[in-house]
Amino acid sequence: MINLPRLYPILDRAQFTDMKALLRAAEELRAAGVSLLQYRDKSGNVREMLEEARGLKQQFGSSMKLIMNDRADLCLAAEFDGVHVGQDDLSPEGARRVIGSGLWLGVSTHNPEQLGEADSTTADYLAIGPVFATSSKLNPDPVVGLEGVRRARELTRKPLVAIGGITRGNTRSVVEAGADSVAVISDLIRDPRKSAEEFFRILG
């Protein structure tokens, strides 16, 4: 079983003006002690995504695990450490066929049925959410709340990542509900290093 860090930062390309700003945020997160990072770009073209992913790999590949959102093919091309797929992306089985057995595979779920299905796949970890209301998705799934995290914890022994609206103010309650790790986007954007350090203090 893989060992997920408590904090799982997601760098959403839409939040950054250019690649330099993206790399600068990644550098601050690394300085705070972040050891795992997901790169997410829902709207970029493939060439730009690959260029940025390779930039992240070149600069941080030796010090952080890098996870590609959605794209198993780009995960391989950029030599990332794993891929994270959603319900509308390539199936976990399809992603696993692309990346092989050695890379990490994460799967997003939004209700007990989806989580049960994902639990029976070769996914290394499962994500549940949105736990709280989130502004990071245009059409978010219904909020599952802390009760959704507790239910997910009962349904799987795989490492569990909670995502959606998680901040320094509510992260403790999410971990207490059973999450092994918290995925954060918005609450790390302003002053990433200081924010991540505060998360680590709270999460212990």
GISULVEN-V942985 format. One line per field, one symbol per residue. psi: psi as a letter, one per 20 degrees, with the letter a starting at -180 (. if undefined). Layout:
BEGIN
psi = ???
END
This chain:
BEGIN
psi = propqhpnqpoohiiqhahghghgghghgghijpipppppoiirqhggghggghgggghihiiqpppppgnhghgghilrirqpqahjaqqgggghhgiaiiqqpqppqjrhghggghhiajphqqqpapgrpqjiqgmqrqphrhhhggghhhiqiqpppqqokprhhihghghhiiphqpppfhjigomggggghgghggh.
END
